[in-house]
Amino acid sequence: MDEHGRQAFPELHKVDKHGRTAKPKRGEVPSPHSFRHSLASMLLNKGESADEIAFMLGHANANVTRAIYLHEVADARRKAMRRELLTAASGSLVKAYEAASHLQPPDGEASNVSELRRSA
């Protein structure tokens, strides 16, 4: 049961027409292998090396790991590139905001801004 009182995997509690526990269909319930795959994918996305993951998973070498998780490796590279582009763009936005924040505030707010600047 989860924190809301729901069953974590309701597929495990289904019964057939005879009242016996029904075997879940393939893919309805996570398997130990799916947890292993999820862990390896998560580690790759966090930047862990394929060599280290190969060692942890017991693969013969990192080429086996790369072959299995090629899409995760490619996704991790694309995410890193997007992150770098966003960081570069947001850095420019921060500089623009800082430059614009030194402009004169609208009427009636000048005293509030002055007080805030003095207290900072």
Secondary structure in CASP SS format (residue, H / E / C, confidence):
PFRMAT SS
TARGET T0000
AUTHOR 0000-0000-0000
METHOD secondary structure of the structure
MODEL  1
M C 1.00
D C 1.00
E C 1.00
H C 1.00
G C 1.00
R C 1.00
Q C 1.00
A C 1.00
F C 1.00
P H 1.00
E H 1.00
L H 1.00
H H 1.00
K C 1.00
V E 1.00
D C 1.00
K C 1.00
H C 1.00
G C 1.00
R C 1.00
T E 1.00
A C 1.00
K C 1.00
P C 1.00
K C 1.00
R C 1.00
G C 1.00
E C 1.00
V C 1.00
P C 1.00
S C 1.00
P H 1.00
H H 1.00
S H 1.00
F H 1.00
R H 1.00
H H 1.00
S H 1.00
L H 1.00
A H 1.00
S H 1.00
M H 1.00
L H 1.00
L H 1.00
N H 1.00
K C 1.00
G C 1.00
E C 1.00
S C 1.00
A H 1.00
D H 1.00
E H 1.00
I H 1.00
A H 1.00
F H 1.00
M H 1.00
L H 1.00
G C 1.00
H C 1.00
A C 1.00
N C 1.00
A H 1.00
N H 1.00
V H 1.00
T H 1.00
R H 1.00
A H 1.00
I H 1.00
Y C 1.00
L H 1.00
H H 1.00
E H 1.00
V H 1.00
A H 1.00
D H 1.00
A H 1.00
R H 1.00
R H 1.00
K H 1.00
A H 1.00
M H 1.00
R H 1.00
R H 1.00
E H 1.00
L H 1.00
L H 1.00
T H 1.00
A H 1.00
A H 1.00
S H 1.00
G H 1.00
S H 1.00
L H 1.00
V H 1.00
K H 1.00
A H 1.00
Y H 1.00
E H 1.00
A H 1.00
A H 1.00
S C 1.00
H C 1.00
L C 1.00
Q C 1.00
P C 1.00
P C 1.00
D C 1.00
G C 1.00
E C 1.00
A H 1.00
S H 1.00
N H 1.00
V H 1.00
S H 1.00
E H 1.00
L H 1.00
R H 1.00
R H 1.00
S H 1.00
A C 1.00
END
